[in-house]
């Protein structure tokens, strides 16, 4: 399904820490639907910059699963592990401009202030140093999310100076994702609401690097029956690309869409064609990724997060 030309560029960016589960499928399908509705391109990026957490062969398995569900990217897959030069160049710019600094503070050093860095504590000079982005006093960032509504965060008080290169030499997610979204020309980021409170950090990095800020839409979080994020629970069983329709229908329903629109689809191709034609973004439910984020909603509303079985067949 080649999309017509459009300025819209979206992406799905899994980390290769295991097979794709139902929560991953919701994010993949949701981002694909938003891109297709806009007549835009849909990309896949493998975020493999954290080797200690990665599972050998997981990236290839994830790509095979996406293919089995008919979710094929419109451009070659990008892997963050091969893009270190881009991250290093961005880091140099931040350091040269005084926006970033070296820090040897450990988590225990910052425990007394809730882990929020507002000034380096005395520490072991032999300890490996991380690089943090400097967050000025009074730094407050807000944006309008296409699903969650207005979201605001006092970065100085709630986050503090945050790590952009880890003490072990690995690149932090916040820097890598900002650099890659800009390099790939991403105009719209559609992802899970568990990343909602990371977005102000990314916006600040975009501003410091002179990069454009995409539009954001944060999808409902999939929780298991105990209220845990599905990806962190024992219920996070892989979805089955050999039998994709049940999980696709469940993900469609989880996104608040009308079951009747895809009821007659007997194949993946037919399902995706029907879903593309019937998708209504305004039906995607808002959810609260956590108590802290719920308090930040401009209208003060809170909604329970969705719960699901391993394949999402029973949502409530």
Secondary structure as GFF3:
##gff-version 3
##sequence-region A 1 316
A	DSSP	beta_strand	9	12	.	.	.	ID=ss1
A	DSSP	alpha_helix	22	37	.	.	.	ID=ss2
A	DSSP	beta_strand	41	46	.	.	.	ID=ss3
A	DSSP	three_ten_helix	51	53	.	.	.	ID=ss4
A	DSSP	alpha_helix	58	68	.	.	.	ID=ss5
A	DSSP	beta_strand	78	79	.	.	.	ID=ss6
A	DSSP	three_ten_helix	80	82	.	.	.	ID=ss7
A	DSSP	alpha_helix	84	96	.	.	.	ID=ss8
A	DSSP	beta_strand	100	103	.	.	.	ID=ss9
A	DSSP	alpha_helix	107	110	.	.	.	ID=ss10
A	DSSP	three_ten_helix	111	113	.	.	.	ID=ss11
A	DSSP	beta_strand	130	133	.	.	.	ID=ss12
A	DSSP	beta_strand	140	145	.	.	.	ID=ss13
A	DSSP	beta_strand	149	154	.	.	.	ID=ss14
A	DSSP	alpha_helix	155	158	.	.	.	ID=ss15
A	DSSP	beta_strand	162	165	.	.	.	ID=ss16
A	DSSP	alpha_helix	173	183	.	.	.	ID=ss17
A	DSSP	beta_strand	188	192	.	.	.	ID=ss18
A	DSSP	three_ten_helix	193	198	.	.	.	ID=ss19
A	DSSP	alpha_helix	199	209	.	.	.	ID=ss20
A	DSSP	beta_strand	215	219	.	.	.	ID=ss21
A	DSSP	beta_strand	222	223	.	.	.	ID=ss22
A	DSSP	three_ten_helix	230	232	.	.	.	ID=ss23
A	DSSP	three_ten_helix	241	243	.	.	.	ID=ss24
A	DSSP	alpha_helix	244	254	.	.	.	ID=ss25
A	DSSP	three_ten_helix	259	262	.	.	.	ID=ss26
A	DSSP	alpha_helix	268	278	.	.	.	ID=ss27
A	DSSP	three_ten_helix	281	283	.	.	.	ID=ss28
A	DSSP	alpha_helix	291	296	.	.	.	ID=ss29
A	DSSP	beta_strand	306	307	.	.	.	ID=ss30
###
